[in-house]
Amino acid sequence: MLELIGVKKTFNPGTVNAKQALAGIDLKLNEGDFVTVIGGNGAGKSTTLNAIAGSWPIDEGKIIIGGNDVTHMPEHKRAKFLGRVFQDPMLGTAANMEIEENLALAARRGKTRSLRWRITDAERKEYRELLSTLELGLEDRMTVKVGLLSGGQRQALTLLMATINRPHLLLLDEHTAALDPKTAAKVLETTDRIISQMNLTAMMVTHNMRDAITHGNRLIMMKDGKIILDIAGEEKKNLTVEALLDMFSKKSGEEFASDRALLS
């Protein structure tokens, strides 16, 4: 479902501020893989997701999504293959539009548009059923402006919008980092349920080691723009934070130095 082949990216090349963000990433995700991605600041986690999404061109390598070579495809054309949820709850939704209008925009993404804007009764019924699965009462507030929702409600809505048309790949970029622990747990529960029910292929960047271990069937740890650990199956099921830190230390030759991850 996803293949990265020798992907490299350097920002500000040829200057004193040059920074190699990706140093030849090779990665393959099969259909149904739910991969969590963790690493310290500057490890290349979000940069990898941005490369996949086409936020900027890569310097070398290939990016293949669902069998389609998208390496030179602009970001707006890749959108038909991807669902994405960002760290900031304000992104991914239109604050001045109603809940049902946001869902309609997401449902019609990539489809032929007409000058007529109307949500049909059938669509409204579908959106109500979708919203009810969140167990947040939003199905009774479909005409409320999204800007009036809490951060957790917006992230849950964005998850629905990102998956309403089943994507080849779901990208989650620290999508619970801005939420309080209780709300974050609810959004992660919703994330697990949607991915499982739809058998989605997903990548979730997180700074929380316990979340990285608990969720998904595979864990990737990055450092200096490289994948240094790739843990799956029974090994991941039996993983602990202490064991992960020990594996990082042995592989990299140094201690893990992200206070944000260690304190989560």
C-alpha positions as CSV (number, residue, x, y, z in Angstrom):
1,M,0.0,0.0,0.0
2,L,3.0,2.3,0.6
3,E,6.6,2.0,-0.5
4,L,9.4,4.5,0.1
5,I,12.6,3.8,-1.8
6,G,15.8,5.7,-0.9
7,V,13.9,8.9,0.0
8,K,16.2,11.8,0.8
9,K,15.5,15.4,1.7
10,T,17.8,18.2,2.7
11,F,16.5,21.6,3.6
12,N,18.5,24.7,2.8
13,P,21.1,22.8,0.7
14,G,24.4,24.5,0.1
15,T,24.1,26.9,3.0
16,V,25.3,27.0,6.6
17,N,21.7,26.1,7.6
18,A,21.7,22.9,5.5
19,K,19.9,20.1,7.3
20,Q,19.5,16.5,6.0
21,A,16.0,15.6,7.2
22,L,15.7,12.3,5.5
23,A,18.8,10.2,4.8
24,G,17.6,7.5,2.4
25,I,14.4,6.1,3.9
26,D,13.3,2.6,2.8
27,L,9.9,1.5,4.0
28,K,7.1,-0.8,2.9
29,L,3.6,-1.0,4.4
30,N,1.3,-3.8,3.4
31,E,-2.5,-3.3,3.3
32,G,-3.9,-3.1,6.8
33,D,-0.6,-2.2,8.5
34,F,-1.0,0.3,11.3
35,V,2.5,1.7,12.0
36,T,3.4,4.0,14.8
37,V,6.4,6.3,14.3
38,I,8.4,7.6,17.2
39,G,11.8,9.4,17.7
40,G,13.3,12.5,19.2
41,N,13.1,16.1,17.9
42,G,14.5,16.3,14.3
43,A,14.4,12.5,13.8
44,G,12.4,12.9,10.6
45,K,9.0,11.7,11.7
46,S,6.8,14.5,10.5
47,T,9.1,15.1,7.6
48,T,8.4,11.5,6.4
49,L,4.7,12.2,6.5
50,N,5.1,15.5,4.6
51,A,7.2,13.7,2.0
52,I,4.4,11.1,1.5
53,A,1.8,13.8,1.3
54,G,3.8,15.8,-1.2
55,S,4.1,19.0,0.9
56,W,7.4,19.6,-0.9
57,P,9.5,17.7,-3.5
58,I,12.0,15.1,-2.3
59,D,15.6,15.2,-3.5
60,E,16.0,11.5,-4.3
61,G,14.1,8.3,-4.2
62,K,10.6,7.1,-5.0
63,I,7.2,7.2,-3.3
64,I,4.6,4.7,-4.3
65,I,1.0,4.7,-2.9
66,G,-1.3,1.9,-3.7
67,G,0.8,0.9,-6.7
68,N,0.8,4.5,-8.0
69,D,4.2,6.3,-8.4
70,V,3.4,9.7,-6.9
71,T,7.0,10.9,-6.6
72,H,6.5,13.8,-8.9
73,M,2.7,14.2,-8.3
74,P,1.7,17.6,-6.7
75,E,0.2,17.6,-3.2
76,H,-3.4,18.3,-4.4
77,K,-3.4,15.3,-6.7
78,R,-2.0,13.0,-4.1
79,A,-4.9,14.0,-1.8
80,K,-7.2,11.4,-3.5
81,F,-5.0,8.6,-2.2
82,L,-4.6,10.0,1.3
83,G,-6.5,10.9,4.5
84,R,-4.7,13.1,6.9
85,V,-5.2,14.4,10.5
86,F,-2.9,17.1,11.8
87,Q,-1.7,18.0,15.3
88,D,-3.6,21.3,15.4
89,P,-7.4,20.7,15.8
90,M,-8.0,23.9,13.9
91,L,-6.6,22.3,10.7
92,G,-8.5,19.9,8.6
93,T,-11.9,21.5,9.1
94,A,-13.6,24.7,8.0
95,A,-14.5,26.6,11.2
96,N,-17.2,28.8,9.7
97,M,-19.1,25.9,8.1
98,E,-21.5,23.6,9.8
99,I,-20.6,20.0,10.8
100,E,-22.7,18.5,8.0
101,E,-21.2,20.9,5.4
102,N,-17.7,19.9,6.4
103,L,-18.7,16.2,6.0
104,A,-20.2,17.0,2.6
105,L,-17.0,18.7,1.4
106,A,-15.0,15.6,2.5
107,A,-17.4,13.2,0.9
108,R,-17.3,15.0,-2.4
109,R,-13.5,15.4,-2.5
110,G,-12.1,14.4,-5.9
111,K,-15.6,14.1,-7.4
112,T,-17.0,16.2,-10.2
113,R,-18.4,19.4,-8.8
114,S,-21.5,21.3,-10.0
115,L,-22.8,24.8,-9.3
116,R,-25.5,23.4,-7.1
117,W,-24.8,23.1,-3.4
118,R,-27.2,20.9,-1.6
119,I,-27.0,18.2,1.0
120,T,-29.5,15.5,0.2
121,D,-31.7,13.8,2.8
122,A,-29.8,10.6,2.0
123,E,-26.5,12.3,2.7
124,R,-27.8,13.8,5.9
125,K,-28.9,10.4,7.1
126,E,-25.5,8.9,6.3
127,Y,-23.7,11.8,8.2
128,R,-26.0,11.3,11.2
129,E,-25.1,7.6,11.4
130,L,-21.4,8.3,11.0
131,L,-21.4,11.0,13.8
132,S,-23.4,8.7,16.1
133,T,-20.4,6.2,16.1
134,L,-18.3,8.9,17.8
135,E,-20.6,8.9,20.9
136,L,-20.1,12.6,21.3
137,G,-23.7,13.7,20.5
138,L,-22.6,15.5,17.3
139,E,-25.3,13.7,15.3
140,D,-27.8,16.1,17.1
141,R,-25.7,19.2,16.3
142,M,-25.1,18.8,12.6
143,T,-26.0,22.5,11.8
144,V,-23.6,23.8,14.5
145,K,-20.5,25.7,13.2
146,V,-17.4,23.6,13.6
147,G,-15.5,26.5,15.2
148,L,-17.8,26.1,18.2
149,L,-16.6,22.5,18.9
150,S,-13.9,21.5,21.4
151,G,-10.5,20.4,20.2
152,G,-11.3,16.7,20.8
153,Q,-14.6,17.0,19.0
154,R,-12.9,18.6,16.0
155,Q,-10.2,15.9,15.9
156,A,-12.9,13.2,16.0
157,L,-14.8,14.9,13.2
158,T,-11.5,15.3,11.2
159,L,-11.0,11.5,11.5
160,L,-14.4,10.9,10.0
161,M,-13.7,13.4,7.2
162,A,-10.3,11.9,6.5
163,T,-11.8,8.4,6.1
164,I,-15.3,9.0,4.7
165,N,-13.9,8.0,1.3
166,R,-11.7,5.1,2.2
167,P,-8.1,6.3,1.6
168,H,-5.2,4.2,0.5
169,L,-3.3,5.5,3.4
170,L,-4.2,7.4,6.6
171,L,-1.6,9.8,8.0
172,L,-1.9,10.9,11.6
173,D,0.6,13.5,12.6
174,E,0.6,13.7,16.4
175,H,-3.1,14.1,16.2
176,T,-3.7,13.9,20.0
177,A,-0.7,16.0,21.1
178,A,-2.7,19.2,21.6
179,L,-5.5,17.4,23.6
180,D,-5.8,16.7,27.3
181,P,-5.1,13.1,28.4
182,K,-8.8,12.1,28.7
183,T,-9.8,13.5,25.4
184,A,-6.6,12.2,23.7
185,A,-7.5,8.7,24.9
186,K,-11.0,9.0,23.5
187,V,-9.7,10.2,20.1
188,L,-7.2,7.3,20.1
189,E,-10.0,4.8,20.9
190,T,-11.9,6.2,17.9
191,T,-8.8,6.0,15.7
192,D,-8.3,2.3,16.6
193,R,-11.9,1.5,15.9
194,I,-12.1,3.3,12.5
195,I,-8.8,1.8,11.3
196,S,-9.9,-1.7,12.4
197,Q,-13.4,-1.6,11.0
198,M,-12.2,-0.2,7.7
199,N,-9.0,-2.3,7.6
200,L,-7.1,0.9,6.8
201,T,-3.4,1.2,6.2
202,A,-2.1,4.0,8.6
203,M,0.9,5.8,9.9
204,M,0.7,7.5,13.2
205,V,3.5,9.9,14.4
206,T,3.5,10.2,18.2
207,H,5.8,11.6,20.9
208,N,4.2,9.3,23.4
209,M,6.1,6.0,23.8
210,R,3.3,4.2,25.5
211,D,0.9,5.1,22.7
212,A,3.4,4.0,20.2
213,I,3.7,0.6,21.9
214,T,0.0,0.2,22.6
215,H,-1.5,1.1,19.2
216,G,-0.9,-0.5,15.8
217,N,0.8,-3.7,14.7
218,R,4.2,-2.3,14.0
219,L,6.5,0.4,15.5
220,I,9.2,2.4,13.8
221,M,11.8,4.4,15.6
222,M,13.7,7.1,13.7
223,K,16.9,9.0,14.3
224,D,18.7,11.5,12.1
225,G,16.4,10.9,9.2
226,K,16.8,7.1,9.3
227,I,14.7,4.2,10.5
228,I,16.8,2.5,13.2
229,L,14.2,0.1,14.6
230,D,11.3,-1.7,13.0
231,I,9.3,-3.8,15.5
232,A,6.3,-5.9,14.6
233,G,4.3,-9.0,15.6
234,E,4.8,-10.7,19.0
235,E,7.9,-8.6,19.6
236,K,5.8,-5.5,19.6
237,K,3.1,-7.0,21.7
238,N,5.5,-7.8,24.4
239,L,7.4,-4.5,24.2
240,T,7.8,-2.2,27.2
241,V,9.1,1.4,27.3
242,E,12.2,0.2,29.2
243,A,12.9,-2.4,26.5
244,L,12.4,0.1,23.7
245,L,14.8,2.6,25.4
246,D,17.3,-0.2,25.7
247,M,17.0,-1.2,22.1
248,F,17.4,2.4,21.0
249,S,20.5,2.8,23.1
250,K,22.1,-0.4,21.7
251,K,21.2,0.5,18.1
252,S,22.2,4.2,18.2
253,G,25.1,4.0,20.7
254,E,23.5,6.8,22.8
255,E,20.7,7.5,25.3
256,F,17.2,8.5,24.0
257,A,17.1,12.3,24.6
258,S,13.5,13.4,24.0
259,D,12.1,14.7,27.4
260,R,8.7,15.1,25.7
261,A,8.6,11.4,24.9
262,L,10.0,10.2,28.2
263,L,7.6,12.3,30.3
264,S,4.4,11.4,28.4
